[in-house]
Amino acid sequence: MAHDSQSHYRADSDAHAHSQAQTQEGNSTPPYQRYYVPTQSHWPIMGSLGLFVTVLGVVNIIHDHPYGYYIFIGGVCILIFMMFGWFSNVIHESQQGLYSPQLDRSFRWGMAWFIFSEVMFFGAFFGALFYARELAVPWLGGIGDKASTHMLWENFQATWPLLKNPDPNKYPDTLHAMHAWGIPALNTLILLSSGATVTWAHIALKNGKRTQLVIGLLATILLGATFLGFQAYEYHDAYTELNLKLSTGIYGTSFFMLTGFHGAHVTIGTIMLLVVWLRCLKGHFTPDHHFAFEAVAWYWHFVDVVWLMLFIFVYWL
């Protein structure tokens, strides 16, 4: 989906010739659809630059470099600028009527494969969590043929979550694990409610109920922002009160990697919902033509499902 102003169409020449032959025979409907192909765009490389700067900032934050936060914020700003710029091009093309039904099907397949790649992304982290808590820690505790307790420190306890570290001076111990029945449970209710409101808005869009559409989508945005606010508070409490950090062992690492990446996805989803909401205010969608809305709704439901798994396997069990 590159999106500069100068673009062109591509159509198969044989199909075009066949169409002309059929037209001469009295059939005015061509057997093919025009497929819009945009020219090269600078937005993908800008997105890559933003991701690089963001990750560079995270690495510096982990190593306690004072400028890490500034680099991280700069990277996030680049990503947000890229998203709004790219979205602007896509919206302009859509409003010009350049997207055919065939291209709409291509968009749907592209979004489906993108969500599949996200499933694999989170699957890798959930797999690492499973390996650590169900295999590695029991082996280190002396269970099974691969036991290796002779490599560990005195008074090691093979329990999950693993909160005790070998050298408290280098790796301070975490006071206790994160509780499920507090902010995490509240955030679960919030995200489930947001899934309901975005579905309610989608039903309104298909039935031509504009007021219900705008209200439902706005409620989803506010719920997403509320979720992020509670997660930020939870992170602050984990760092300052529980001493739970990326550097406090496998529990801290797995917790922040899984919840942090999920929080990033919620942030991106909220931005996309905001863009779609603004488009709804301008009347860009119709009951039969609203794939941008559907794509964001798919993404948001995916975020909901991931959070349910996080709540169960990271917080609860």
PyMOL commands that set and color helices and strands:
alter all, ss='L'
color gray80, all
select helices_A, chain A and resi 13-24+43-62+68-95+101-140+149-151+183-206+210-240+250-281+291-316
alter helices_A, ss='H'
color red, helices_A
select strands_A, chain A and resi 7-10+35-38
alter strands_A, ss='S'
color yellow, strands_A
deselect
rebuild
show_as cartoon
